[in-house]
């Protein structure tokens, strides 16, 4: 089974190779192929960044909901104490 290369690995290894190939390519058809590979790499990077962002936002939302629930629980506990 293939493992997904990390974002850092993609940017530090694959990007420089593609950039060099594009800079040195004289044949328009080959240049188009390299540019398509660069486009694919950028798409992969964009998707991974978006996925990481969604995970971060979902954790933030969960944390904020927990804080809200905890504050509601504390408020209801206080009101019950005062009413006794």
LUMKOLVO-669052 format. One record per residue (C-alpha): residue in one letter; x, y, z. Coordinates in steps of 0.25 Angstrom, whole numbers. Layout:
<atom><residuo>a</residuo><X>X</X><Y>Y</Y><Z>Z</Z></atom>
...
This chain:
<atom><residuo>x</residuo><X>0</X><Y>0</Y><Z>0</Z></atom>
<atom><residuo>x</residuo><X>5</X><Y>14</Y><Z>-4</Z></atom>
<atom><residuo>x</residuo><X>6</X><Y>24</Y><Z>7</Z></atom>
<atom><residuo>x</residuo><X>3</X><Y>39</Y><Z>4</Z></atom>
<atom><residuo>x</residuo><X>15</X><Y>47</Y><Z>4</Z></atom>
<atom><residuo>x</residuo><X>14</X><Y>58</Y><Z>14</Z></atom>
<atom><residuo>x</residuo><X>12</X><Y>73</Y><Z>10</Z></atom>
<atom><residuo>x</residuo><X>26</X><Y>76</Y><Z>14</Z></atom>
<atom><residuo>x</residuo><X>31</X><Y>65</Y><Z>5</Z></atom>
<atom><residuo>x</residuo><X>23</X><Y>69</Y><Z>-7</Z></atom>
<atom><residuo>x</residuo><X>28</X><Y>84</Y><Z>-6</Z></atom>
<atom><residuo>x</residuo><X>42</X><Y>81</Y><Z>-3</Z></atom>
<atom><residuo>x</residuo><X>45</X><Y>69</Y><Z>-12</Z></atom>
<atom><residuo>x</residuo><X>34</X><Y>69</Y><Z>-24</Z></atom>
<atom><residuo>x</residuo><X>33</X><Y>84</Y><Z>-26</Z></atom>
<atom><residuo>x</residuo><X>48</X><Y>88</Y><Z>-28</Z></atom>
<atom><residuo>x</residuo><X>49</X><Y>76</Y><Z>-38</Z></atom>
<atom><residuo>x</residuo><X>36</X><Y>81</Y><Z>-46</Z></atom>
<atom><residuo>x</residuo><X>41</X><Y>95</Y><Z>-45</Z></atom>
<atom><residuo>x</residuo><X>55</X><Y>92</Y><Z>-51</Z></atom>
<atom><residuo>x</residuo><X>48</X><Y>83</Y><Z>-62</Z></atom>
<atom><residuo>x</residuo><X>39</X><Y>95</Y><Z>-66</Z></atom>
<atom><residuo>x</residuo><X>50</X><Y>105</Y><Z>-66</Z></atom>
<atom><residuo>x</residuo><X>59</X><Y>96</Y><Z>-75</Z></atom>
<atom><residuo>x</residuo><X>48</X><Y>91</Y><Z>-84</Z></atom>
<atom><residuo>x</residuo><X>49</X><Y>96</Y><Z>-99</Z></atom>
<atom><residuo>x</residuo><X>38</X><Y>87</Y><Z>-105</Z></atom>
<atom><residuo>x</residuo><X>24</X><Y>93</Y><Z>-103</Z></atom>
<atom><residuo>x</residuo><X>17</X><Y>80</Y><Z>-102</Z></atom>
<atom><residuo>x</residuo><X>27</X><Y>75</Y><Z>-91</Z></atom>
<atom><residuo>x</residuo><X>25</X><Y>88</Y><Z>-84</Z></atom>
<atom><residuo>x</residuo><X>10</X><Y>87</Y><Z>-84</Z></atom>
<atom><residuo>x</residuo><X>12</X><Y>73</Y><Z>-78</Z></atom>
<atom><residuo>x</residuo><X>21</X><Y>79</Y><Z>-67</Z></atom>
<atom><residuo>x</residuo><X>11</X><Y>90</Y><Z>-65</Z></atom>
<atom><residuo>x</residuo><X>0</X><Y>80</Y><Z>-63</Z></atom>
<atom><residuo>x</residuo><X>8</X><Y>72</Y><Z>-53</Z></atom>
<atom><residuo>x</residuo><X>10</X><Y>86</Y><Z>-46</Z></atom>
<atom><residuo>x</residuo><X>-5</X><Y>88</Y><Z>-46</Z></atom>
<atom><residuo>x</residuo><X>-7</X><Y>74</Y><Z>-40</Z></atom>
<atom><residuo>x</residuo><X>3</X><Y>77</Y><Z>-29</Z></atom>
<atom><residuo>x</residuo><X>-4</X><Y>90</Y><Z>-26</Z></atom>
<atom><residuo>x</residuo><X>-17</X><Y>83</Y><Z>-25</Z></atom>
<atom><residuo>x</residuo><X>-12</X><Y>73</Y><Z>-16</Z></atom>
<atom><residuo>x</residuo><X>-6</X><Y>83</Y><Z>-7</Z></atom>
<atom><residuo>x</residuo><X>-19</X><Y>91</Y><Z>-7</Z></atom>
<atom><residuo>x</residuo><X>-27</X><Y>79</Y><Z>-3</Z></atom>
<atom><residuo>x</residuo><X>-18</X><Y>76</Y><Z>8</Z></atom>
<atom><residuo>x</residuo><X>-18</X><Y>90</Y><Z>14</Z></atom>
<atom><residuo>x</residuo><X>-33</X><Y>90</Y><Z>13</Z></atom>
<atom><residuo>x</residuo><X>-34</X><Y>77</Y><Z>20</Z></atom>
<atom><residuo>x</residuo><X>-25</X><Y>82</Y><Z>31</Z></atom>
<atom><residuo>x</residuo><X>-33</X><Y>95</Y><Z>32</Z></atom>
<atom><residuo>x</residuo><X>-46</X><Y>87</Y><Z>33</Z></atom>
<atom><residuo>x</residuo><X>-40</X><Y>78</Y><Z>44</Z></atom>
<atom><residuo>x</residuo><X>-35</X><Y>91</Y><Z>52</Z></atom>
<atom><residuo>x</residuo><X>-48</X><Y>98</Y><Z>50</Z></atom>
<atom><residuo>x</residuo><X>-56</X><Y>86</Y><Z>55</Z></atom>
<atom><residuo>x</residuo><X>-48</X><Y>85</Y><Z>67</Z></atom>
<atom><residuo>x</residuo><X>-49</X><Y>99</Y><Z>70</Z></atom>
<atom><residuo>x</residuo><X>-64</X><Y>98</Y><Z>68</Z></atom>
<atom><residuo>x</residuo><X>-65</X><Y>86</Y><Z>78</Z></atom>
<atom><residuo>x</residuo><X>-57</X><Y>94</Y><Z>88</Z></atom>
<atom><residuo>x</residuo><X>-66</X><Y>106</Y><Z>87</Z></atom>
<atom><residuo>x</residuo><X>-78</X><Y>97</Y><Z>88</Z></atom>
<atom><residuo>x</residuo><X>-72</X><Y>91</Y><Z>101</Z></atom>
<atom><residuo>x</residuo><X>-69</X><Y>104</Y><Z>107</Z></atom>
<atom><residuo>x</residuo><X>-83</X><Y>109</Y><Z>104</Z></atom>
<atom><residuo>x</residuo><X>-89</X><Y>96</Y><Z>110</Z></atom>
<atom><residuo>x</residuo><X>-80</X><Y>97</Y><Z>122</Z></atom>
<atom><residuo>x</residuo><X>-84</X><Y>112</Y><Z>124</Z></atom>
<atom><residuo>x</residuo><X>-99</X><Y>108</Y><Z>123</Z></atom>
<atom><residuo>x</residuo><X>-97</X><Y>97</Y><Z>133</Z></atom>
<atom><residuo>x</residuo><X>-90</X><Y>106</Y><Z>143</Z></atom>
<atom><residuo>x</residuo><X>-101</X><Y>117</Y><Z>141</Z></atom>
<atom><residuo>x</residuo><X>-112</X><Y>107</Y><Z>144</Z></atom>
<atom><residuo>x</residuo><X>-105</X><Y>101</Y><Z>156</Z></atom>
<atom><residuo>x</residuo><X>-103</X><Y>115</Y><Z>162</Z></atom>
<atom><residuo>x</residuo><X>-118</X><Y>118</Y><Z>160</Z></atom>
<atom><residuo>x</residuo><X>-122</X><Y>105</Y><Z>166</Z></atom>
<atom><residuo>x</residuo><X>-113</X><Y>109</Y><Z>178</Z></atom>
<atom><residuo>x</residuo><X>-120</X><Y>122</Y><Z>180</Z></atom>
<atom><residuo>x</residuo><X>-134</X><Y>117</Y><Z>179</Z></atom>
<atom><residuo>x</residuo><X>-132</X><Y>107</Y><Z>190</Z></atom>
